[in-house]
Amino acid sequence: MESGKLTREYQDAVAVCEMDEASLDALGVGDSGFVRLESEYGSVVVKAKLDRRGSAGIVFVPCGPYANAVLGPETGESGMPEFKGLLCRVFAAQGEQILSPSELLLQVASGEA
């Protein structure tokens, strides 16, 4: 974040989906493969990352524009979106690319997301 939220360094830090080894194997992507997360609110392509302490069926995406792409607008009157417990589908995303933070924000602003 110190170098800017539109940089490659920021993208590398937040455009990831951490999951357990069994989930990586089931998807056939391995560590550093690409996955597509889809919720009822949107979808996004991010890099898969092994979480050695992860549990099957649970993934983690750091806060940022990539997580926001699949979050809903509901805040439960708290002003904060529901970051935990969001139901998503995870798919292997071979042949797809991760959008840069700028490209992702432009896609969302244009209504394409």
C-alpha positions as CSV (number, residue, x, y, z in Angstrom):
1,M,0.0,0.0,0.0
2,E,2.9,2.3,0.6
3,S,3.8,2.3,-3.1
4,G,0.2,2.9,-4.2
5,K,-2.9,0.9,-4.7
6,L,-2.6,0.9,-8.5
7,T,0.8,-0.8,-8.6
8,R,1.8,-4.3,-9.5
9,E,3.1,-4.8,-6.0
10,Y,-0.4,-4.1,-4.6
11,Q,-2.0,-6.4,-7.1
12,D,0.4,-9.2,-6.2
13,A,-0.5,-8.7,-2.5
14,V,-4.3,-8.6,-2.8
15,A,-5.2,-10.5,-6.0
16,V,-4.9,-13.9,-4.3
17,C,-7.2,-16.6,-3.0
18,E,-5.7,-18.7,-0.2
19,M,-7.0,-22.2,0.1
20,D,-6.0,-25.7,1.4
21,E,-4.0,-28.2,-0.6
22,A,-7.0,-30.5,-1.2
23,S,-9.0,-27.7,-2.8
24,L,-6.0,-26.7,-5.0
25,D,-5.7,-30.3,-6.1
26,A,-9.4,-30.7,-6.8
27,L,-9.3,-27.6,-9.0
28,G,-6.2,-28.8,-10.7
29,V,-4.5,-25.4,-10.4
30,G,-1.8,-25.8,-7.9
31,D,-0.1,-23.0,-6.0
32,S,0.1,-19.9,-8.2
33,G,-2.5,-21.1,-10.7
34,F,-5.4,-18.8,-11.6
35,V,-8.9,-19.2,-10.2
36,R,-12.2,-17.4,-10.8
37,L,-14.4,-16.6,-7.8
38,E,-18.1,-16.1,-8.5
39,S,-20.7,-15.0,-6.1
40,E,-24.3,-13.7,-6.7
41,Y,-22.7,-10.2,-6.8
42,G,-19.9,-10.6,-9.3
43,S,-16.8,-12.5,-10.3
44,V,-13.1,-12.0,-10.4
45,V,-9.9,-13.8,-11.4
46,V,-7.1,-14.1,-8.8
47,K,-4.1,-16.2,-8.2
48,A,-4.4,-19.3,-6.1
49,K,-2.2,-19.6,-3.1
50,L,-1.6,-22.5,-0.7
51,D,-2.8,-22.0,2.9
52,R,-1.1,-24.8,4.8
53,R,-3.5,-24.3,7.7
54,G,-6.6,-23.9,5.5
55,S,-9.7,-25.9,5.8
56,A,-11.5,-27.6,2.8
57,G,-14.3,-25.4,1.4
58,I,-13.0,-22.2,3.0
59,V,-10.9,-19.6,1.1
60,F,-9.5,-16.2,2.0
61,V,-9.1,-13.2,-0.2
62,P,-7.4,-10.1,1.4
63,C,-9.4,-6.9,1.6
64,G,-9.1,-4.8,-1.6
65,P,-10.7,-4.4,-5.0
66,Y,-10.6,-8.1,-5.8
67,A,-12.5,-9.1,-2.7
68,N,-14.9,-6.2,-3.3
69,A,-15.7,-7.5,-6.8
70,V,-17.6,-10.5,-5.2
71,L,-19.0,-8.7,-2.1
72,G,-22.6,-7.6,-1.8
73,P,-23.8,-4.2,-0.9
74,E,-25.5,-5.2,2.3
75,T,-24.0,-3.8,5.5
76,G,-26.5,-4.9,8.1
77,E,-26.8,-1.3,9.2
78,S,-23.1,-1.4,10.3
79,G,-21.7,0.5,7.3
80,M,-19.3,-2.4,6.7
81,P,-20.0,-5.2,4.2
82,E,-20.2,-8.8,5.2
83,F,-16.6,-10.0,4.7
84,K,-17.0,-13.4,6.3
85,G,-19.3,-16.2,5.3
86,L,-19.9,-15.1,1.7
87,L,-20.8,-18.0,-0.5
88,C,-18.7,-18.2,-3.7
89,R,-18.0,-20.8,-6.3
90,V,-14.3,-21.3,-7.2
91,F,-13.3,-22.5,-10.7
92,A,-10.0,-23.1,-12.4
93,A,-9.3,-20.1,-14.6
94,Q,-6.8,-21.4,-17.1
95,G,-6.3,-19.0,-20.0
96,E,-7.8,-16.1,-18.1
97,Q,-5.8,-13.1,-16.8
98,I,-5.9,-11.1,-13.6
99,L,-7.0,-7.6,-14.3
100,S,-4.7,-4.8,-12.9
101,P,-6.3,-2.8,-10.1
102,S,-7.0,0.0,-12.7
103,E,-8.6,-2.4,-15.2
104,L,-10.7,-3.9,-12.5
105,L,-11.9,-0.5,-11.2
106,L,-12.7,0.6,-14.8
107,Q,-14.7,-2.6,-15.4
108,V,-16.7,-2.1,-12.2
109,A,-17.3,1.6,-13.0
110,S,-18.6,0.7,-16.5
111,G,-21.0,-1.9,-15.1
112,E,-19.3,-4.8,-16.9
113,A,-18.5,-6.6,-13.6
